Amino acid sequence: MAHRQHSASTQIPSVRPDNSRPFLTQKVVLSSLHAQQVFDRGYEMCANALFSLSVVLRFIGPEAQAQEVDALVDASIDQSLEDLRQESRRLREVAESNGIESAIGYTSARTVEVKITSPRAIRYLAIIREFDGMLAQMDALWLSSVITDAQYARGVYEWKRRILRLAGHIRQIASRAVLAARRKEAGDMGGAGGESLLGEDASVVTNGSPAEHSKSE
């Protein structure tokens, strides 16, 4: 008989929409359609997961364990942001070597009001903004016939997929970490209270075994 299963990668326990949470509002202009789509599909999902890691996990598990998970998430965010910046610099150099101005316009730039609900949420937003800036470089090269249609489409697709996969990866980490901490709290795992939530491969431990996390690349 078919039954409904809740995947740990899509459910984040203890993040209730009716709970009152502090937030800051930041207005951000996203020029490209692709950055707008990444924001619409990935930001809220990632922000909820990051809030869960910053706040919820610390209510139900030891601080040392929360810090282990924090380090894993920070490394993923930092790597993605640095890779985007490197790509932006590379494209800028290509544009300059071809005498191309990258200050181009967009027909439907959009201003979004972003709710910042945790310190790391603004860092994921920084990734989206960096992506938007990188696309300005790529669009200029494409419109100037320096890169082909195929190169343009492939580059946009790969970066969009990577940034959205990062959001999904963080959501998966948050869900598994909170579930693991709850099991430890209830004594279901039978482990010591100070046992790490991370396996040897830096994945989050659930049901007593390391659960593989998807790569951001």
Order of alpha helices (4+ residues) and beta strands (2+ residues): beta-alpha-alpha-alpha-alpha-beta-alpha-alpha-beta-beta
